[in-house]
Amino acid sequence: MTVIFQIFSVIVGFGFLVFIHELGHFLAAKMCRIKIMVFAFGFGPDLIKYTFKDTKYCIKAIPFGGFVKMAGEIPDEVTGSDGEYLSLVWYKKVWVSFAGPLSNYIFAIFLFSFIFNTYGIITPTTSCSIGSVIKNSPAAVSGLMPKDKIKSVDTININTWNDLNIELRNKVDKYVFFVIERKGKFFKLSMRVVKNSVTGAATIGVRPIGEKTSLMRSLYFGIKTSVLQTVLPIVYLVDKAVSFKKPDISGPIGIIQIMANATKEGMQDYLALIAILSVSLGLFNLFPIPMVDGGMILLFFIEGIIKKKIGIKVIQTYNTIGLILIGTIFLFATYSDLLRLDIMKLLGK
């Protein structure tokens, strides 16, 4: 049942992010009076379908993403008629392309804000008091409870959660002695330090107490976290490019594995990962890579600068280059995933 739940969580979670992305394109296309033939959630055969004003709305059998089929989005089909995507003025095409990534950012901000408002915001504290214990973690098995305080790790005094993280970070798979305070009484425990299956950080499966906050403050931190999740990957990629080092990126296999692991860590970690992936999806689609939204935005901006519509053959060539680039990135990311999984072990060699 757990495996089925993990598979379901991965498919629906990632599929919903793609659907949110396509919903942004759909709404922007409607604003620009583009004729939309199909707006679908999922892929495969139709389960439910309804036609309204020449647009087919449908839910398909495989709930993994979605798509919007607009008139005039394929270069070969452009006739120059009203209601065609590629026949629009350049700035409207920019808006339709930008709306997909924008919807992912809006969703991420909403989700981060919900998490902060529901679970609280972690702030610096003078005590290492446990807020919650993750099910089936070393801490849960050892009997740790919310409101317990971690006083020391291997005789090293612990005053803050940062102290705890520092002491645990190099002790994955090792047994560590803890002194715990509970209602004024002290006792000792020995626990094995494990790796968080989502973040990779050393942990025993406990979380700090979150400080409850207002809706507006949660929104502020939701925006701040979304910005941070955008800046950090860019800084990382630039640093790798400048130093001529291979970036460590995750492909489909890695993302599926991380999402499956997040379901084990609990709803808070799962929702946080969905928010981070939503930012990542929006950010990737803003990169100036041909065929993705950012590449099309760049192309349409050039169209606006030269004040002339770019030819269909140019767009076709541009998309072909994009397909090759995306395919290369996909293969590199998948290869990196397989290396992390140790493919030789998977093959039994």
N, C-alpha and C positions, 0 to 999 in steps of 0.2 A: 504493500500500500504506500509505503514511504517513497519508493522508486517511482511509482505512478504519479504521486503528488509532485515529485521533483520535476518529472518530465512535463507534467501539466503546467507547473509554475514557470518553467523555462519558455515553453511554447507561447503561453498566453502573455507572459510578461514582456518578452521581446516583441511578440506580434503586436501587442497593444502600442508599444513605442513607435513601430513603423506605421501603425494606423493613425496615431496622433500626428505624425509627420505628414502623412497623406491628407489628413483632415485639414491641415493648414493650407496645403495647395488647393484643396477643394473649395474652401471658403474664399480664398483670394481669387480663384478663377471665377467663382460666382459673382464677386464684387466687380470683376472686369468684364462680366457678361460673356464669358467663354462658354461655348456649348459643351456640356459634359455628357458623354454617352453612358459611362459606367462609374459608379463609386462603390467599391467593394471592401468588405472586411474579410480577410483571409484569401485563400486560393483554392483551386479545384472546382468541383461541381457546386452549383447553387443549392443551398439548403432552404433559404428564404429569399424571395425577391419581390420587389415592388417597383413599378414604373410610374414616375410622376414628372410631367412636363418634359418628356423625351429623355429623361435620365433614369437608368436602371440602378436602383439601390439594392444591394444584395449582401447576404452573409453566406460565406462559402464553407465548404466542409473542413478545410485545414485552417485553423485560426492563427496563422503565422503571418501577420502583417496585413497588407491591403494595398489598394492601388486606385488611382484616378485615371480614367481614360478620357482625354480631352480632344476635341476636334482640332486638327492641325498641329498636333505635337510631333508627328512623324514627318520629317522633311519631304518625303516622296508624296505625302497626301495633301500638302499645302496648296490651296487654290487661290488664296488672297481674299477669300470671302470674310464677311463679318462673323465673329464668334470663334475664330481660329486662334489658337495660342501663338503660333509663330508669325501670325499676321498682325499682332498687336503692336502698338508703339513701344519703343524699347523700355521705357520706365515701367510700363505695366507688366512686361515680361519679367523684369527684375523683381517686381513686387510678388508675382506669382511664385517665382523660384525661391525668393527669400522667405516666404511665408511658411514653408515646410520646416526649415531649421528653427525659425522663430517660434513655431508651435511647440517644438521639443524643449526649447528654453523656458517657455511659459509653463509647460507641464512640470519641468524640473524644479522651477521656483516654487510652484504650488506644492509639490511633493516634499521638498526640503522644509518648507514652511509648516506643512502638516506634521512632519516628524518632530520639528522643534517645539511646536505647540502641544503635541500629544505626549512626547517622551521627555521634553525639557532640553535645556541647553547646558552642556558641560562647561563649567567655569572653574578657574583655579581655586583650590580649596586647601585648607591647612590640615585635613585629615583624609585618610584613604578609606572612606566609608563605602560599602558595597550598596549599590542601588538595586541591582538585579543579578541573578545567577542564570547562566544559559543552561538549558536542559541537556542532560547527559555529558556535560563538560566535567573536567577534573574537579572543579570547585563544587559542582552539584553532587558528584559521587562522594566527595569528602565531607559533605554535609554543611558547606558554607551557606549562610542565609543573608538576605537583605538586612542592612543596618549593621552587619558585622564590620569590624575595622581591621585592616591589615596593618600590623605594627612593625613587623620586620621580615626580611627575606634573607635566609642564611646568616643570621646575626646582624645584618645591615638594617639600621632603622629606616622605616618608611614613613614619611610625613605627607606626601602628596601622590597623586596618580602618576605624575611624571617620574617620581622616584621609583615607583613600582615598574613602570615601563622600562626604565634604564636597567634595573636589576634583572629583569626577565629576558631582555632582548638577545642575549648570547647563551641562553640556557634551554633552548628548544630540545625536547626529548630527554631532558635531565630531570631528576627528582630534586626538589627544593624544599627546605624546611621553612615553614611560616609560623609566626606568632600571631594569633588572632585574638581580638578583644570582642567579647559579647556580653552586653549588659554589665560592664564593669569587671567581668571575669576573663582571665587569660588562659589560652590553651594552645598547644602546638599541633601542627599538621604537616604531613609530607605529601606533596603533590607533584605530578609530572607536568612540566611545562609543555604546551603544544603550540602549534602554529594555527593562527586564525585562518580558516579555509578561504576567506574572502579577501582580507587585507594582507595576509602573510605575516602579520606581527605576532610576536610571542605572547601567549596568554594562558590563563588558567580557566577562562570562561566566566569572568565577572565584569560588570559594567558599573561605572560611578553613578551617583545620584544626579539626575538631571534637574536643573533649576527651572521650575515652571515659569512661563513668560507670557506676555500678551500676544494677541494676534498680530499687531503691527510690528512688534519686535521680532516675532517669528518670521514675518515677511521680510524684514530687513536682513536677517541672517540667512534666509532662503536665497535672496538676491546675492548676498555676499559670498555664500558657498558656491553658487552657480558660476560667479565670476572667477572664483578661485579654481574651480574645476576646469575652467577654460584656460586660464593663464598658465597653470602648472604644466599641462601637457605640451603647450606651445614652447615654453621655456625649455622643457626636457628635449623636445625634438630639435630645437635650435642648437642647444648645447651639443647634442650628438652629431649634428651636421657640421658644426664648427670644428669639433674634435675628430671628425671623420671616423666615428664609431657607429656600430650597428645598433639601432634602437631596439629595445625589448618591447614588442607590441603583441597584443593578443588578437587572434583571429576568431573565426566562428567556434572552433573547438574549445579554445580557451575561455571565451565568453560563456558558452554553454556550461562548462565546468564550474566557472565562478558563480553563475546564477544558481546552479544546482546546489553548490555548497552553501550559498546564502540562505536557502530555504531551511538548512539545518541550524543556522545560527539564530533564527527567529525573525519575526515580522519586521522589527526595526531595521535590522541589517538588510533584509530583502528589499524593503522600500527604499532605503538609502542607496542600494546598488542600482535599482531601477532609475532613480533620479540621476545618478552619476552616468549611467548608460544613455539616458535621454540627452544629457549635456554632450556626451561623446558623439552621439549620432548627429546632433545639431552642428557641432563643431566640425566633424568630418565633412559634412555636406556644405560647409562654408569654405572649405579649402578650394583654391582655384584649380581644381582638377577637371579636365574636360569630361563631360557627360554627367557629373554630379551637379548639384545646385550651384555651388560656388563657381564652377567652371562656366556654367551658363550665364550666371550673373556677370562674370568678367566679359564674356562675349557680348552680352547686351549693352554693357557700359561702353565697350569699344564701338558698338553700333551707334550709340548716342553721341559719342565724340566725333565720329566721322560723318554723322548725320546721313547715313545711308544703310539700308537694310543689307545684312550680310547674306550672301548667296547660299542657296540650298546645298550646293556641292561642298562649300566651305564648312557648313555645319555638319554634313555627313562625315567629312574627313576629320573634323574636330572630335566628333563622337567616337570615331574609330580609334583615334589616338587615346581617348579617355578610356575606352573599353580595354585596350592593351595595358594601360597604366593601372587600372583597377584590378585587372586580372593578375598583374605582377605583384601588387600589394597583397592581394588575397592569397596567392601562393606563398609569398614570403611569410605572412602572418601564420598561415596554416603550418608551414614548415617549423616555425618557431614554437607553435603549440605542441607539435609532435616531439620536438626536442625536449620540451619541458615534461612531457608525459613519459619520456624515455621509450621511444617506439620499439627499440630492440627487445625490451622486456615484454611489451605488448605482443610482439610476434613470437615470444617464447624462446629467444636466442640468448 
